[in-house]
C-alpha cells in the first residue's frame, strides 16, 4: 500500500514568516498535486508536478518535486492571512490514477 | 477551467431514509468520477471510482449496497446513501476527470462538496 506522509499536520505562524510543508513517500509517483481546501468546500488544485526535480512557482508559493519523484514540498514566502487553509498533497501512482492523499496541513496565518 | 457541481450542498435527513447526491461536470465530459468522504479535520478518503456506463469500483471497507453509485452519463454521477444513520454524517465530495486512465497528469476537478447530517 502506498502512503504519502504529510507534515506538519498543523502550523500556526505570524504574517510575514516563511513556511514549508512536506509530503514524503517510499514509493514513486508519476505526478503529484497540491490542493488547498477551505472549510465546507472541495479542494482546489494549486499545481501538478510531474518531472523529478521540477520546481513550480505560483506567486509566493514554490512547489518542488523530488528528483526520485517520491517526495514534494510546498514553500510559502511571507505568508499572509489569506493563505490560511488546509493544504493537501496527492500523488498519482504508476499503476492507476486513484490519488493517494496526504493527511493535510492545517495552516493558520495570524495577522 | 472545468467546473464540477454538486447538489445539494447540504442536507439533513432522518435516520433510515435515503439521500441522493448529484455530481455534474458542467463544461466537459468526465470519463471517470470519484467519490470521496471527508471527516472533520481529516484528509479525503476515496470511497469509489465510477466509470461511465459501468459498475463503480469500491474501496475496501466501503459497503456498495449502502453507497449506491450510478454514472449514467459522461456528465452525471450520483451517490445514494441508503438507510442513512448518524455515523454516515460527513462531507461528501466528488471529482471528475477527462482523459484516459493512462494520462497520469490529467487533473481531477472537485465539486464543492455536500454536507450530510443524519439525525
Interface residues (C-beta under 8 A of the other chain):
Chain A: X6 X30 X31 X33 X35 X40 X41 X42 X43 X44 X45 X48 X50 X88 X92 X94 X96 X97 X98 X99 X101 X102 X103 X104 X106
Chain B: X4 X6 X32 X34 X41 X42 X43 X44 X45 X46 X49 X91 X93 X95 X97 X101 X103 X104 X105 X106 X107 X108 X109 X110 X111 X112 X113 X115
